[in-house]
Amino acid sequence: MSGNREAAIRRLMEQAPRPVPSEIHSEAVRRGGRMLRRRALARRVLWLLVFAAVVAFTVWALTARPWVEPPSETTPPLTGW
């Protein structure tokens, strides 16, 4: 079965390609260009969001300083006076 299938695929691949009509070609080029521009815009927006998140995290970390232990809210009892 795979031999017949392989032979059929080889015949299809060896056939001369059919020329693409010019109106279909121009439409495909137009849509492809639009798709590439949209992907580039989406990539730029995502990088901008990542940059904004990094800046926001850095500002928060510098103001909140989560690595510093919070000050004690009660004083230890005075004993032994």
C-alpha positions as CSV (number, residue, x, y, z in Angstrom):
1,M,0.0,0.0,0.0
2,S,2.8,2.4,0.8
3,G,4.5,1.7,-2.5
4,N,1.3,2.7,-4.4
5,R,1.0,5.8,-2.3
6,E,4.6,6.8,-2.7
7,A,4.3,6.3,-6.5
8,A,1.2,8.5,-6.6
9,I,2.9,11.2,-4.6
10,R,6.0,11.1,-6.9
11,R,3.7,11.5,-10.0
12,L,2.0,14.5,-8.4
13,M,5.4,16.1,-7.6
14,E,6.8,15.5,-11.0
15,Q,3.9,17.1,-12.9
16,A,4.6,20.5,-14.3
17,P,3.3,23.2,-12.0
18,R,0.3,25.1,-13.3
19,P,0.8,28.9,-13.6
20,V,-1.0,31.0,-11.1
21,P,-3.4,33.6,-12.5
22,S,-2.1,37.1,-12.0
23,E,-5.2,38.3,-10.0
24,I,-4.8,35.5,-7.6
25,H,-1.0,36.1,-7.3
26,S,-1.5,39.9,-6.6
27,E,-4.2,39.1,-4.0
28,A,-2.0,36.6,-2.3
29,V,0.9,39.1,-2.2
30,R,-1.4,41.8,-0.8
31,R,-2.8,39.5,1.9
32,G,0.7,38.2,2.7
33,G,2.1,41.7,3.1
34,R,-0.8,42.6,5.4
35,M,-0.3,39.5,7.5
36,L,3.4,40.3,7.9
37,R,2.7,43.9,8.9
38,R,0.1,42.6,11.5
39,R,2.6,40.1,12.9
40,A,5.3,42.8,13.2
41,L,2.9,45.1,14.9
42,A,1.8,42.4,17.3
43,R,5.4,41.6,18.1
44,R,6.2,45.3,18.8
45,V,3.2,45.6,21.1
46,L,4.2,42.4,23.0
47,W,7.7,43.7,23.4
48,L,6.3,47.0,24.6
49,L,4.2,45.2,27.2
50,V,7.1,43.2,28.4
51,F,9.2,46.3,28.7
52,A,6.4,48.1,30.6
53,A,6.0,45.1,33.0
54,V,9.8,45.1,33.7
55,V,9.8,48.8,34.4
56,A,6.7,48.5,36.7
57,F,8.2,45.6,38.6
58,T,11.5,47.5,39.0
59,V,9.8,50.6,40.3
60,W,7.7,48.5,42.7
61,A,10.7,46.6,43.9
62,L,12.7,49.8,44.5
63,T,9.8,51.4,46.4
64,A,8.5,48.4,48.4
65,R,11.9,46.8,49.0
66,P,10.4,43.3,49.6
67,W,13.8,41.9,50.5
68,V,14.0,44.0,53.6
69,E,12.6,42.6,56.8
70,P,9.7,44.8,58.0
71,P,10.3,46.7,61.3
72,S,8.9,45.2,64.5
73,E,5.6,46.6,65.6
74,T,6.1,45.8,69.3
75,T,9.0,46.4,71.5
76,P,10.5,43.6,73.5
77,P,9.6,43.6,77.2
78,L,12.1,45.3,79.5
79,T,13.2,42.8,82.2
80,G,16.0,42.8,84.7
81,W,16.0,46.4,85.8
